[in-house]
Amino acid sequence: MATHASPPPPVIATRRGSFGCWPTQPSAYTIEEEIGGSHVASTRVCLATCSATNTDVAIKIQDLDKSTSDELSRAQKEVQRMSELVHPNLVQFHTAFVARGELWVVLQLHAAGCCEMMADLCPTGFEEPAVACILHEVLNGLGYLHRHDIIHRQLRSSNILIDSQGAVRLTDFGLSGHLVEHGERRSQRQTFVRGGIGWMAPEVLEQAQGYDSSADVWALGISAIELISGRAPFSNMPPLKVMLEVLQGEVPEPDTGSKHLRDLVASCLHRDPRKRPAVPKLLQASVGLGSKSPSPPPLALALLHPLALTFNPP
């Protein structure tokens, strides 16, 4: 009696890279250990090795049977976004496929997120030169997104990753919003994104007249405070109190840092989104922040590479 091989898993998306096309079978990857995830979202993130390329990767595995319709929609959006976006400051997507009732998303491996690094190595925050380098690289990534009419909407230190060479990249595009729909550009978004209230701009919480990419600029200011002080503003408050503080309380500011850094953060945290500078202007302002070096990317590697190696030694 003839035997029939099981059909290959459906491929959601894949990208051809320096190793050619990435494998789309679970057997091509050796799971080493679980390094993150969310029980709420029925996902786990694993360190794995791809046998075809002999490369370490991160694999985000989502149990589709245990996922809600919202979680499935977010996963679909994230895969679509990541497969379309290519930039040195965005996490590199390799491939995604469904197997055994699970969605496997294969990604570039990073040593850690800034949030984890701070918790383990710098509980009171990074030194200002390192913060300056991280912000400069994040702004490069944000600028790319905004030029493509995409709002990140989840900018925070836990979504800023650093690889073993010190390179900085943004991740988590499952909740990113597009300002172009059906071929027409929209001036604003009006959907509310759950989670991360402490990083949300006032206009996002108010939901009165919508919001645009300047909401990411507010989140950048909050993230800058988080990076320099080791924790985000309002981090010890319940969600409702956080909303009241964002809408009615005093605008947060760093409790340490140079005047240059404080001014940059203050410019991001105008309650009126029209007064916040766009990313290109912030990018210019970030050059030399915390250092007299005119070349932030090499400086970023010099400063962040040792941190990444300390967190995850070879």
C-alpha positions, -999 to +999 in steps of 0.1 A: +000+000+000+014+033-010+022+059+016+016+095+011+038+122+026+020+148+046+014+181+027+038+209+034+026+235+059+010+266+043+034+294+039+021+328+051+051+348+038+088+345+032+117+367+022+147+357+002+179+367+020+216+361+019+209+324+025+182+321-001+147+312+009+142+302+045+128+267+053+091+265+060+091+232+079+093+229+117+118+200+112+143+225+097+146+243+131+161+230+163+144+247+193+171+254+219+151+272+247+121+294+253+132+330+258+100+349+260+063+350+252+029+357+266+005+332+282-023+357+276-017+359+239-009+321+236+025+328+222+061+318+230+094+330+216+121+305+212+158+305+204+164+281+176+189+270+150+181+267+114+198+236+100+197+248+064+217+280+072+234+271+105+220+303+118+205+312+152+171+327+149+142+337+171+109+320+164+076+334+176+051+305+179+015+312+184-011+285+193-039+293+168-065+271+186-061+291+218-059+325+201-088+349+200-100+365+168-083+398+178-050+379+184-053+362+151-060+394+133-030+411+150-007+382+141-018+384+104-011+421+104+023+417+120+034+391+094+021+412+066+039+444+079+072+427+086+073+409+053+069+443+035+093+464+056+131+464+051+153+488+070+185+484+092+166+496+122+137+472+119+138+436+130+145+414+100+117+390+090+127+357+075+096+336+070+062+326+085+042+294+081+015+273+098+022+239+111+005+216+137-021+243+145+006+269+152+019+300+134+057+300+133+073+335+126+110+332+120+129+364+129+164+378+132+178+370+167+187+398+192+205+397+225+177+414+243+152+442+245+162+474+262+137+467+289+154+434+298+188+449+296+179+477+320+163+452+345+195+431+345+224+455+339+212+491+344+182+492+368+185+530+372+187+535+334+213+537+307+240+564+306+231+594+285+255+585+256+239+551+253+204+566+254+214+591+227+226+563+205+194+542+210+172+572+203+191+581+171+187+546+158+150+544+168+144+577+150+159+562+119+135+533+120+105+555+129+114+578+100+112+549+076+078+538+089+064+573+088+077+578+052+056+547+044+026+562+062+028+537+090+023+546+127+041+521+150+017+527+179+036+504+203+069+522+208+084+515+242+117+501+255+105+464+254+100+468+216+135+482+211+159+453+206+197+452+205+217+425+188+250+411+198+268+437+177+251+466+193+227+473+164+193+488+175+160+477+159+123+482+164+099+453+167+062+445+173+042+457+142+011+438+151-007+470+162+009+494+137-016+515+118-015+524+081-025+559+069-032+546+034-063+525+028-079+515-006-052+536-023-062+568-005-041+585+022-059+593+055-048+622+075-055+605+109-063+572+125-092+569+149-089+533+163-080+527+199-051+504+207-053+484+239-022+481+261+007+504+268-015+533+282+015+549+298+031+555+263-001+567+246-004+603+235-033+623+249-051+625+216-050+586+213-067+583+247-092+611+240-103+596+207-119+630+198-104+639+165-080+610+157-043+610+156-013+607+133+024+598+134+030+625+160+016+599+185+048+580+179+068+611+188+050+613+222+058+576+228+094+583+219+095+610+246+081+586+272+105+559+260+135+584+264+125+589+300+122+552+305+157+546+291+174+573+311+157+566+344+151+528+343+113+530+344+085+547+325+065+575+340+033+563+358+046+528+358+034+522+394-001+535+388-033+516+378-045+522+342-073+546+351-049+568+371-024+567+342-051+579+318-060+608+341-023+618+345-017+617+308-048+638+300-048+662+330-016+658+350+018+675+347+037+665+316+065+640+327+101+649+324+134+631+330+148+634+366+183+633+352+202+641+320+216+671+301+197+702+290+200+689+255+182+657+264+156+674+285+148+698+257+145+670+232+121+651+255+101+682+262+096+688+225+082+653+221+058+657+250+037+687+239+001+679+246-008+696+213+004+672+186+008+701+162+037+714+183+056+682+183+085+681+159+085+655+131+110+627+131+135+643+106+139+673+129+143+651+160+168+631+141+189+662+135+185+672+172+197+638+184+230+640+166+257+646+192+232+642+221+253+629+250+285+631+231+305+653+208+307+626+182+291+635+149+287+598+139+260+582+161+258+548+144+295+538+150+292+553+185+261+532+190+280+500+182+309+510+204+286+517+234+259+491+230+280+461+218+296+456+253+262+458+269+248+432+245+277+409+251+274+412+288+237+404+287+242+374+263+279+363+261+289+343+230 
